[in-house]
Amino acid sequence: MEEHVREAEKQGLLQLGFSSHAPVPFENKFAISEEDLPEYIREIDRLKSQTDVCLLKALECDFIPGMTVDFADRKSVNGLDYVIGGVHLVRPPHGDGLWFIDGPKQEIYDNGLRELFDNNVKLAVTTFWEQTFEMLETQKMDIIAHFDKIKMHNRNRFFTEDESWYKILVDKAIQLIKRHDVIVEVNTRGLYKKRSDSFYPSTELLMKARKADIPVLISSDAHQAEELTLFMPEAAAELQRCGYDHTAWFDVEEGRFVY
């Protein structure tokens, strides 16, 4: 984390939010463990005293029905400034297992689609969106992460984003995001990692969000310090093309995002 802070100083950033993956109740290589979470919080507090950059404490919380901790509890117990909600692991309607839609390996996505959904892509993708709907309806979050991440490993192989059934699901997500006053993250990581041909969310979804007057912010989803601001100017230009003239920002005095 200190490397990220020094890079933020170097680039003249005013604020830097840390939002590592919150613990999940199974062995993995991507999330903080429950045991390490207090040290994560202490380290951010330690770094606050060593920099003029305003550091914010957050977690990116996975939502898996019946498995993950309530987002509001995470925020309260850990004294977080904000919470990002996201779906990376899709729980099939019937049966065991989790479909991991993220990560660098396309074969994991393909294997899960085959083994958990019998290659029924419409069922699999609909389940992803329905889990997203449930997250929006039951969890309190400030920001929704890369909410069309389901497209990443698809790359137009199994479905396209202009299919009518897919558009219906997207439209419902937009309605729920608006209803629950959630900020949409414009995530640049897919582009600079060359795992997507567009931002998350795509241009069409950003235009729908603008029409619904949904606030946005830009995130590089940086896992390394050198990724801190990659493709942010391009994202800003894309937002302007979609009709946005500002993004949300965190007001420290009010302790919340404003827009």
TALINGI-V751270 format. One record per residue. RES is the residue in three letters. D_CENTER is the distance of its C-alpha to the mean C-alpha in Angstrom with 2 decimals. Layout:
RES|D_CENTER + RES|D_CENTER
This chain:
MET|19.11 + GLU|22.42 + GLU|22.06 + HIS|18.93 + VAL|20.99 + ARG|23.97 + GLU|22.11 + ALA|20.75 + GLU|24.41 + LYS|25.67 + GLN|23.57 + GLY|24.48 + LEU|21.11 + LEU|21.64 + GLN|18.49 + LEU|16.08 + GLY|13.29 + PHE|12.80 + SER|9.72 + SER|10.68 + HIS|9.87 + ALA|12.00 + PRO|15.09 + VAL|15.50 + PRO|19.11 + PHE|20.05 + GLU|20.74 + ASN|18.06 + LYS|17.48 + PHE|13.83 + ALA|13.61 + ILE|15.92 + SER|18.94 + GLU|20.27 + GLU|23.23 + ASP|21.43 + LEU|19.22 + PRO|22.17 + GLU|22.83 + TYR|19.29 + ILE|19.91 + ARG|23.46 + GLU|22.56 + ILE|20.42 + ASP|23.39 + ARG|25.80 + LEU|24.19 + LYS|24.23 + SER|28.00 + GLN|28.19 + THR|26.46 + ASP|26.64 + VAL|22.92 + CYS|21.33 + LEU|18.98 + LEU|16.39 + LYS|15.46 + ALA|12.11 + LEU|10.21 + GLU|6.85 + CYS|8.61 + ASP|8.98 + PHE|11.03 + ILE|14.11 + PRO|17.07 + GLY|19.94 + MET|18.44 + THR|15.82 + VAL|16.74 + ASP|16.41 + PHE|13.66 + ALA|16.48 + ASP|18.58 + ARG|16.17 + LYS|16.02 + SER|19.78 + VAL|21.05 + ASN|19.30 + GLY|19.91 + LEU|16.38 + ASP|15.95 + TYR|12.61 + VAL|9.93 + ILE|6.17 + GLY|6.11 + GLY|4.94 + VAL|7.76 + HIS|8.87 + LEU|12.47 + VAL|14.48 + ARG|17.64 + PRO|20.61 + PRO|22.64 + HIS|25.65 + GLY|26.10 + ASP|24.48 + GLY|21.84 + LEU|18.11 + TRP|16.86 + PHE|14.46 + ILE|12.75 + ASP|11.09 + GLY|13.18 + PRO|15.98 + LYS|18.52 + GLN|18.96 + GLU|21.74 + ILE|19.62 + TYR|17.88 + ASP|21.41 + ASN|23.05 + GLY|20.79 + LEU|21.38 + ARG|25.06 + GLU|25.55 + LEU|23.50 + PHE|23.88 + ASP|27.09 + ASN|25.54 + ASN|25.14 + VAL|22.14 + LYS|22.37 + LEU|22.30 + ALA|19.42 + VAL|17.15 + THR|18.40 + THR|17.59 + PHE|13.89 + TRP|13.96 + GLU|16.25 + GLN|14.07 + THR|11.31 + PHE|14.33 + GLU|15.51 + MET|12.40 + LEU|12.78 + GLU|16.49 + THR|16.77 + GLN|14.14 + LYS|14.07 + MET|10.84 + ASP|10.81 + ILE|7.47 + ILE|5.38 + ALA|1.83 + HIS|4.28 + PHE|6.45 + ASP|9.33 + LYS|8.40 + ILE|11.67 + LYS|13.61 + MET|13.05 + HIS|15.92 + ASN|17.80 + ARG|18.97 + ASN|21.20 + ARG|23.10 + PHE|22.78 + PHE|21.75 + THR|21.29 + GLU|19.11 + ASP|22.36 + GLU|23.66 + SER|24.58 + TRP|23.09 + TYR|19.62 + LYS|20.01 + ILE|21.08 + LEU|17.90 + VAL|15.78 + ASP|18.21 + LYS|17.87 + ALA|14.09 + ILE|14.94 + GLN|17.75 + LEU|15.88 + ILE|13.23 + LYS|16.42 + ARG|18.40 + HIS|16.19 + ASP|15.64 + VAL|11.86 + ILE|10.52 + VAL|8.60 + GLU|6.53 + VAL|8.74 + ASN|7.52 + THR|10.84 + ARG|10.58 + GLY|11.76 + LEU|14.76 + TYR|15.98 + LYS|15.65 + LYS|17.44 + ARG|15.34 + SER|14.87 + ASP|17.36 + SER|15.08 + PHE|11.94 + TYR|8.86 + PRO|10.11 + SER|13.74 + THR|16.61 + GLU|17.98 + LEU|14.93 + LEU|14.79 + MET|18.49 + LYS|18.15 + ALA|15.76 + ARG|18.39 + LYS|21.16 + ALA|19.73 + ASP|19.42 + ILE|15.73 + PRO|14.59 + VAL|12.09 + LEU|11.25 + ILE|10.90 + SER|8.98 + SER|10.48 + ASP|8.16 + ALA|11.78 + HIS|13.14 + GLN|16.61 + ALA|18.30 + GLU|19.56 + GLU|16.15 + LEU|15.52 + THR|16.16 + LEU|16.33 + PHE|16.34 + MET|15.71 + PRO|19.16 + GLU|18.56 + ALA|15.42 + ALA|17.65 + ALA|20.39 + GLU|18.37 + LEU|17.43 + GLN|21.13 + ARG|22.17 + CYS|20.16 + GLY|22.02 + TYR|19.89 + ASP|21.92 + HIS|19.65 + THR|16.18 + ALA|15.31 + TRP|16.32 + PHE|16.89 + ASP|20.52 + VAL|21.71 + GLU|24.90 + GLU|23.35 + GLY|20.56 + ARG|17.93 + PHE|16.10 + VAL|18.65 + TYR|18.79
